[in-house]
Amino acid sequence: MQPESTNGTSPGGLAVPMAWLCAEYIADEMLRTGELVESGSIEFRAGRQTLALTICLCDSADELAGVRAVARIEEWLTLTSHGHPWQEWVLERMAAREERERHLEGGADPDLALARDAWNWLRMTELLAADLGDSEPWHPANPMGAGVDEGRQVWTPAWQLGLPLSHLAIHLF
């Protein structure tokens, strides 16, 4: 017999991570539409996980499944922009969600569990990417990218590659 509800609200029911699944779907569609990287690549996964984590953690009122998600695009652009302390923002939002989870009567938040898994993967997985160093090649004081060797590559956490991919995918959507 099926439980009354599959969104985790009925006692003993199956808790389905709807906010995470919606966030991951939106992120996947944005990245596929942008065609920035091949969809089966690890770079694509880094972008999708970074964007899904951003989208899911923005959803503090559990309204992601609604039409209001489209109105959040400006917020997602700001959060994924160059210079925004995205990693610190993620840590703060995760801590707030964990605190909220402690006060839930029904137990664990299934969305938070998947967000934790995504964050751990993004932190622990390193990808080989072009080393831009601390300079900003697009800055007017650095004409034509002087001082940046695009052939030099370094290992970087997946989220650091996924963040600009996410930002560009949002712009192209």
Stockholm file with secondary structure:
# STOCKHOLM 1.0

chainA/1-173         MQPESTNGTSPGGLAVPMAWLCAEYIADEMLRTGELVESGSIEFRAGRQTLALTICLCDSADELAGVRAVARIEEWLTLTSHGHPWQEWVLERMAAREERERHLEGGADPDLALARDAWNWLRMTELLAADLGDSEPWHPANPMGAGVDEGRQVWTPAWQLGLPLSHLAIHLF
#=GR chainA/1-173 SS CCCSCSBSCSTTCCBCCHHHHHHHHHHHHHHHHHTCSCTTSHHHHHHHHHHHHHHHHHCTTSCTTSGGGGGGHHHHHHHHSTTCCHHHHHHHHHHHHHHHHHTCSSCCCHHHHHHHHHHHHHHHCEEEEECCTTSCTTSTTSGGGTTCCTTCEEEEEHHHHHHHHHHHHHHHC
#=GC SS_cons         CCCSCSBSCSTTCCBCCHHHHHHHHHHHHHHHHHTCSCTTSHHHHHHHHHHHHHHHHHCTTSCTTSGGGGGGHHHHHHHHSTTCCHHHHHHHHHHHHHHHHHTCSSCCCHHHHHHHHHHHHHHHCEEEEECCTTSCTTSTTSGGGTTCCTTCEEEEEHHHHHHHHHHHHHHHC
//
